[in-house]
Every structure is written in structure tokens, then in C-alpha cells.
Amino acid sequence: MTLKPIGERIVVKMVEVEEKTASGIVLPSSAQEKPQVAEVVAVSEEVKDSTIKVGSKVIYSKYSGTEVKLDKEEYIIVKTEDVLAVVEG
């Protein structure tokens, strides 16, 4: 099964980030704030912004998007207007 967004939306998957405190203690993901960096896995045909494409890493607004779970994977469907930046390099 695949997700195909409609309208000006993209589907993103969270990028796993390991967080350490200053003293070197690794924090479990349940104790961390959700990262706002995600990898784009699907783009609607209606998206006009050519910088947002599958495989890009993006930063999106903190409280935006709709979380969905499909085939044991978690995704977020985000409006392109909630994408703040594309991470390059």
C-alpha cells in the first residue's frame, strides 16, 4: 500500500535523531521533543515548488500535519505551506 497525497500536500517520514545531553547521556526517543526534520516520501502532482521532491529533507512547522500509520510505518501528511525549509548538503 502507498500514500499518494492530494492537493498541495507532501508525505514525510521522520528522520531518527539520537540526542545526547552535555554529560553524554543518550535520551530515549520518548523523552525527546519530536524532531521537525523529515524526509519526503511522496509529493502531490499539484505541488508547484520544484525544490520539494522525493528524497529531500525538509523542516516543517512544529504543530502541522496529520500523523498516519501504514504498514507499521509512521508518516505525516503536511501542506506545502507548512514547509519552512529544504535541508541541503
Chimera marker file (.cmm) of the C-alpha trace (Angstrom):
<marker_set name="trace">
<marker id="1" x="0.000" y="0.000" z="0.000" r="1" g="1" b="0" radius="0.5"/>
<marker id="2" x="1.264" y="3.514" z="-0.757" r="1" g="1" b="0" radius="0.5"/>
<marker id="3" x="0.199" y="7.002" z="0.210" r="1" g="1" b="0" radius="0.5"/>
<marker id="4" x="-0.494" y="9.445" z="-2.621" r="1" g="1" b="0" radius="0.5"/>
<marker id="5" x="-1.172" y="12.945" z="-1.313" r="1" g="1" b="0" radius="0.5"/>
<marker id="6" x="-3.732" y="15.218" z="-2.954" r="1" g="1" b="0" radius="0.5"/>
<marker id="7" x="-3.879" y="18.989" z="-3.044" r="1" g="1" b="0" radius="0.5"/>
<marker id="8" x="-0.758" y="20.952" z="-2.117" r="1" g="1" b="0" radius="0.5"/>
<marker id="9" x="0.493" y="18.245" z="0.273" r="1" g="1" b="0" radius="0.5"/>
<marker id="10" x="3.507" y="16.011" z="0.788" r="1" g="1" b="0" radius="0.5"/>
<marker id="11" x="4.055" y="12.835" z="2.805" r="1" g="1" b="0" radius="0.5"/>
<marker id="12" x="7.105" y="12.819" z="5.077" r="1" g="1" b="0" radius="0.5"/>
<marker id="13" x="8.784" y="10.270" z="7.321" r="1" g="1" b="0" radius="0.5"/>
<marker id="14" x="10.545" y="11.386" z="10.479" r="1" g="1" b="0" radius="0.5"/>
<marker id="15" x="14.336" y="11.301" z="10.482" r="1" g="1" b="0" radius="0.5"/>
<marker id="16" x="15.669" y="9.400" z="13.502" r="1" g="1" b="0" radius="0.5"/>
<marker id="17" x="17.923" y="11.580" z="15.624" r="1" g="1" b="0" radius="0.5"/>
<marker id="18" x="19.908" y="10.359" z="18.608" r="1" g="1" b="0" radius="0.5"/>
<marker id="19" x="20.036" y="13.014" z="21.281" r="1" g="1" b="0" radius="0.5"/>
<marker id="20" x="22.730" y="13.254" z="23.940" r="1" g="1" b="0" radius="0.5"/>
<marker id="21" x="22.915" y="15.531" z="26.935" r="1" g="1" b="0" radius="0.5"/>
<marker id="22" x="26.018" y="17.623" z="27.612" r="1" g="1" b="0" radius="0.5"/>
<marker id="23" x="27.228" y="14.920" z="30.010" r="1" g="1" b="0" radius="0.5"/>
<marker id="24" x="26.911" y="12.204" z="27.329" r="1" g="1" b="0" radius="0.5"/>
<marker id="25" x="23.658" y="10.548" z="28.444" r="1" g="1" b="0" radius="0.5"/>
<marker id="26" x="21.646" y="9.255" z="25.480" r="1" g="1" b="0" radius="0.5"/>
<marker id="27" x="17.995" y="10.258" z="25.750" r="1" g="1" b="0" radius="0.5"/>
<marker id="28" x="15.367" y="7.748" z="24.585" r="1" g="1" b="0" radius="0.5"/>
<marker id="29" x="13.047" y="8.979" z="21.859" r="1" g="1" b="0" radius="0.5"/>
<marker id="30" x="10.130" y="9.047" z="24.322" r="1" g="1" b="0" radius="0.5"/>
<marker id="31" x="11.989" y="11.696" z="26.379" r="1" g="1" b="0" radius="0.5"/>
<marker id="32" x="12.852" y="13.880" z="23.407" r="1" g="1" b="0" radius="0.5"/>
<marker id="33" x="10.916" y="16.587" z="21.689" r="1" g="1" b="0" radius="0.5"/>
<marker id="34" x="9.793" y="15.472" z="18.231" r="1" g="1" b="0" radius="0.5"/>
<marker id="35" x="12.262" y="16.493" z="15.538" r="1" g="1" b="0" radius="0.5"/>
<marker id="36" x="10.915" y="18.768" z="12.840" r="1" g="1" b="0" radius="0.5"/>
<marker id="37" x="13.226" y="17.375" z="10.166" r="1" g="1" b="0" radius="0.5"/>
<marker id="38" x="11.709" y="14.740" z="7.898" r="1" g="1" b="0" radius="0.5"/>
<marker id="39" x="12.382" y="13.019" z="4.601" r="1" g="1" b="0" radius="0.5"/>
<marker id="40" x="9.886" y="13.487" z="1.783" r="1" g="1" b="0" radius="0.5"/>
<marker id="41" x="8.486" y="10.124" z="0.599" r="1" g="1" b="0" radius="0.5"/>
<marker id="42" x="5.661" y="11.354" z="-1.673" r="1" g="1" b="0" radius="0.5"/>
<marker id="43" x="4.705" y="14.634" z="-3.365" r="1" g="1" b="0" radius="0.5"/>
<marker id="44" x="1.312" y="15.527" z="-4.805" r="1" g="1" b="0" radius="0.5"/>
<marker id="45" x="1.179" y="16.267" z="-8.534" r="1" g="1" b="0" radius="0.5"/>
<marker id="46" x="-0.327" y="19.639" z="-7.606" r="1" g="1" b="0" radius="0.5"/>
<marker id="47" x="2.797" y="20.851" z="-5.758" r="1" g="1" b="0" radius="0.5"/>
<marker id="48" x="4.343" y="23.676" z="-7.766" r="1" g="1" b="0" radius="0.5"/>
<marker id="49" x="7.516" y="24.084" z="-5.667" r="1" g="1" b="0" radius="0.5"/>
<marker id="50" x="10.277" y="22.274" z="-7.563" r="1" g="1" b="0" radius="0.5"/>
<marker id="51" x="12.636" y="22.293" z="-4.564" r="1" g="1" b="0" radius="0.5"/>
<marker id="52" x="10.415" y="19.834" z="-2.684" r="1" g="1" b="0" radius="0.5"/>
<marker id="53" x="10.860" y="16.389" z="-4.163" r="1" g="1" b="0" radius="0.5"/>
<marker id="54" x="11.001" y="12.768" z="-3.016" r="1" g="1" b="0" radius="0.5"/>
<marker id="55" x="14.176" y="12.179" z="-1.022" r="1" g="1" b="0" radius="0.5"/>
<marker id="56" x="14.541" y="15.803" z="0.098" r="1" g="1" b="0" radius="0.5"/>
<marker id="57" x="14.890" y="16.563" z="3.791" r="1" g="1" b="0" radius="0.5"/>
<marker id="58" x="12.603" y="19.349" z="4.967" r="1" g="1" b="0" radius="0.5"/>
<marker id="59" x="11.906" y="21.299" z="8.131" r="1" g="1" b="0" radius="0.5"/>
<marker id="60" x="8.206" y="21.860" z="8.764" r="1" g="1" b="0" radius="0.5"/>
<marker id="61" x="6.119" y="23.839" z="11.273" r="1" g="1" b="0" radius="0.5"/>
<marker id="62" x="6.034" y="22.308" z="14.723" r="1" g="1" b="0" radius="0.5"/>
<marker id="63" x="2.299" y="21.640" z="15.069" r="1" g="1" b="0" radius="0.5"/>
<marker id="64" x="1.426" y="20.985" z="11.438" r="1" g="1" b="0" radius="0.5"/>
<marker id="65" x="0.420" y="17.865" z="9.578" r="1" g="1" b="0" radius="0.5"/>
<marker id="66" x="-1.637" y="14.767" z="10.169" r="1" g="1" b="0" radius="0.5"/>
<marker id="67" x="0.047" y="11.657" z="11.528" r="1" g="1" b="0" radius="0.5"/>
<marker id="68" x="-0.876" y="8.353" z="9.860" r="1" g="1" b="0" radius="0.5"/>
<marker id="69" x="0.333" y="4.790" z="10.325" r="1" g="1" b="0" radius="0.5"/>
<marker id="70" x="0.523" y="2.497" z="7.308" r="1" g="1" b="0" radius="0.5"/>
<marker id="71" x="2.117" y="-0.950" z="7.186" r="1" g="1" b="0" radius="0.5"/>
<marker id="72" x="3.740" y="-0.408" z="10.625" r="1" g="1" b="0" radius="0.5"/>
<marker id="73" x="5.419" y="2.812" z="9.409" r="1" g="1" b="0" radius="0.5"/>
<marker id="74" x="4.525" y="6.272" z="10.689" r="1" g="1" b="0" radius="0.5"/>
<marker id="75" x="4.131" y="9.156" z="8.251" r="1" g="1" b="0" radius="0.5"/>
<marker id="76" x="2.972" y="12.760" z="8.417" r="1" g="1" b="0" radius="0.5"/>
<marker id="77" x="0.919" y="14.428" z="5.686" r="1" g="1" b="0" radius="0.5"/>
<marker id="78" x="1.907" y="18.097" z="5.547" r="1" g="1" b="0" radius="0.5"/>
<marker id="79" x="0.659" y="21.044" z="3.486" r="1" g="1" b="0" radius="0.5"/>
<marker id="80" x="3.471" y="22.568" z="1.453" r="1" g="1" b="0" radius="0.5"/>
<marker id="81" x="2.764" y="25.962" z="3.035" r="1" g="1" b="0" radius="0.5"/>
<marker id="82" x="3.879" y="24.427" z="6.364" r="1" g="1" b="0" radius="0.5"/>
<marker id="83" x="7.316" y="23.518" z="4.964" r="1" g="1" b="0" radius="0.5"/>
<marker id="84" x="9.751" y="26.106" z="6.285" r="1" g="1" b="0" radius="0.5"/>
<marker id="85" x="12.971" y="24.998" z="4.582" r="1" g="1" b="0" radius="0.5"/>
<marker id="86" x="14.657" y="22.319" z="2.488" r="1" g="1" b="0" radius="0.5"/>
<marker id="87" x="17.847" y="20.950" z="4.093" r="1" g="1" b="0" radius="0.5"/>
<marker id="88" x="20.709" y="20.851" z="1.611" r="1" g="1" b="0" radius="0.5"/>
<marker id="89" x="24.122" y="19.226" z="1.881" r="1" g="1" b="0" radius="0.5"/>
<link id1="1" id2="2" r="1" g="1" b="0" radius="0.2"/>
<link id1="2" id2="3" r="1" g="1" b="0" radius="0.2"/>
<link id1="3" id2="4" r="1" g="1" b="0" radius="0.2"/>
<link id1="4" id2="5" r="1" g="1" b="0" radius="0.2"/>
<link id1="5" id2="6" r="1" g="1" b="0" radius="0.2"/>
<link id1="6" id2="7" r="1" g="1" b="0" radius="0.2"/>
<link id1="7" id2="8" r="1" g="1" b="0" radius="0.2"/>
<link id1="8" id2="9" r="1" g="1" b="0" radius="0.2"/>
<link id1="9" id2="10" r="1" g="1" b="0" radius="0.2"/>
<link id1="10" id2="11" r="1" g="1" b="0" radius="0.2"/>
<link id1="11" id2="12" r="1" g="1" b="0" radius="0.2"/>
<link id1="12" id2="13" r="1" g="1" b="0" radius="0.2"/>
<link id1="13" id2="14" r="1" g="1" b="0" radius="0.2"/>
<link id1="14" id2="15" r="1" g="1" b="0" radius="0.2"/>
<link id1="15" id2="16" r="1" g="1" b="0" radius="0.2"/>
<link id1="16" id2="17" r="1" g="1" b="0" radius="0.2"/>
<link id1="17" id2="18" r="1" g="1" b="0" radius="0.2"/>
<link id1="18" id2="19" r="1" g="1" b="0" radius="0.2"/>
<link id1="19" id2="20" r="1" g="1" b="0" radius="0.2"/>
<link id1="20" id2="21" r="1" g="1" b="0" radius="0.2"/>
<link id1="21" id2="22" r="1" g="1" b="0" radius="0.2"/>
<link id1="22" id2="23" r="1" g="1" b="0" radius="0.2"/>
<link id1="23" id2="24" r="1" g="1" b="0" radius="0.2"/>
<link id1="24" id2="25" r="1" g="1" b="0" radius="0.2"/>
<link id1="25" id2="26" r="1" g="1" b="0" radius="0.2"/>
<link id1="26" id2="27" r="1" g="1" b="0" radius="0.2"/>
<link id1="27" id2="28" r="1" g="1" b="0" radius="0.2"/>
<link id1="28" id2="29" r="1" g="1" b="0" radius="0.2"/>
<link id1="29" id2="30" r="1" g="1" b="0" radius="0.2"/>
<link id1="30" id2="31" r="1" g="1" b="0" radius="0.2"/>
<link id1="31" id2="32" r="1" g="1" b="0" radius="0.2"/>
<link id1="32" id2="33" r="1" g="1" b="0" radius="0.2"/>
<link id1="33" id2="34" r="1" g="1" b="0" radius="0.2"/>
<link id1="34" id2="35" r="1" g="1" b="0" radius="0.2"/>
<link id1="35" id2="36" r="1" g="1" b="0" radius="0.2"/>
<link id1="36" id2="37" r="1" g="1" b="0" radius="0.2"/>
<link id1="37" id2="38" r="1" g="1" b="0" radius="0.2"/>
<link id1="38" id2="39" r="1" g="1" b="0" radius="0.2"/>
<link id1="39" id2="40" r="1" g="1" b="0" radius="0.2"/>
<link id1="40" id2="41" r="1" g="1" b="0" radius="0.2"/>
<link id1="41" id2="42" r="1" g="1" b="0" radius="0.2"/>
<link id1="42" id2="43" r="1" g="1" b="0" radius="0.2"/>
<link id1="43" id2="44" r="1" g="1" b="0" radius="0.2"/>
<link id1="44" id2="45" r="1" g="1" b="0" radius="0.2"/>
<link id1="45" id2="46" r="1" g="1" b="0" radius="0.2"/>
<link id1="46" id2="47" r="1" g="1" b="0" radius="0.2"/>
<link id1="47" id2="48" r="1" g="1" b="0" radius="0.2"/>
<link id1="48" id2="49" r="1" g="1" b="0" radius="0.2"/>
<link id1="49" id2="50" r="1" g="1" b="0" radius="0.2"/>
<link id1="50" id2="51" r="1" g="1" b="0" radius="0.2"/>
<link id1="51" id2="52" r="1" g="1" b="0" radius="0.2"/>
<link id1="52" id2="53" r="1" g="1" b="0" radius="0.2"/>
<link id1="53" id2="54" r="1" g="1" b="0" radius="0.2"/>
<link id1="54" id2="55" r="1" g="1" b="0" radius="0.2"/>
<link id1="55" id2="56" r="1" g="1" b="0" radius="0.2"/>
<link id1="56" id2="57" r="1" g="1" b="0" radius="0.2"/>
<link id1="57" id2="58" r="1" g="1" b="0" radius="0.2"/>
<link id1="58" id2="59" r="1" g="1" b="0" radius="0.2"/>
<link id1="59" id2="60" r="1" g="1" b="0" radius="0.2"/>
<link id1="60" id2="61" r="1" g="1" b="0" radius="0.2"/>
<link id1="61" id2="62" r="1" g="1" b="0" radius="0.2"/>
<link id1="62" id2="63" r="1" g="1" b="0" radius="0.2"/>
<link id1="63" id2="64" r="1" g="1" b="0" radius="0.2"/>
<link id1="64" id2="65" r="1" g="1" b="0" radius="0.2"/>
<link id1="65" id2="66" r="1" g="1" b="0" radius="0.2"/>
<link id1="66" id2="67" r="1" g="1" b="0" radius="0.2"/>
<link id1="67" id2="68" r="1" g="1" b="0" radius="0.2"/>
<link id1="68" id2="69" r="1" g="1" b="0" radius="0.2"/>
<link id1="69" id2="70" r="1" g="1" b="0" radius="0.2"/>
<link id1="70" id2="71" r="1" g="1" b="0" radius="0.2"/>
<link id1="71" id2="72" r="1" g="1" b="0" radius="0.2"/>
<link id1="72" id2="73" r="1" g="1" b="0" radius="0.2"/>
<link id1="73" id2="74" r="1" g="1" b="0" radius="0.2"/>
<link id1="74" id2="75" r="1" g="1" b="0" radius="0.2"/>
<link id1="75" id2="76" r="1" g="1" b="0" radius="0.2"/>
<link id1="76" id2="77" r="1" g="1" b="0" radius="0.2"/>
<link id1="77" id2="78" r="1" g="1" b="0" radius="0.2"/>
<link id1="78" id2="79" r="1" g="1" b="0" radius="0.2"/>
<link id1="79" id2="80" r="1" g="1" b="0" radius="0.2"/>
<link id1="80" id2="81" r="1" g="1" b="0" radius="0.2"/>
<link id1="81" id2="82" r="1" g="1" b="0" radius="0.2"/>
<link id1="82" id2="83" r="1" g="1" b="0" radius="0.2"/>
<link id1="83" id2="84" r="1" g="1" b="0" radius="0.2"/>
<link id1="84" id2="85" r="1" g="1" b="0" radius="0.2"/>
<link id1="85" id2="86" r="1" g="1" b="0" radius="0.2"/>
<link id1="86" id2="87" r="1" g="1" b="0" radius="0.2"/>
<link id1="87" id2="88" r="1" g="1" b="0" radius="0.2"/>
<link id1="88" id2="89" r="1" g="1" b="0" radius="0.2"/>
</marker_set>
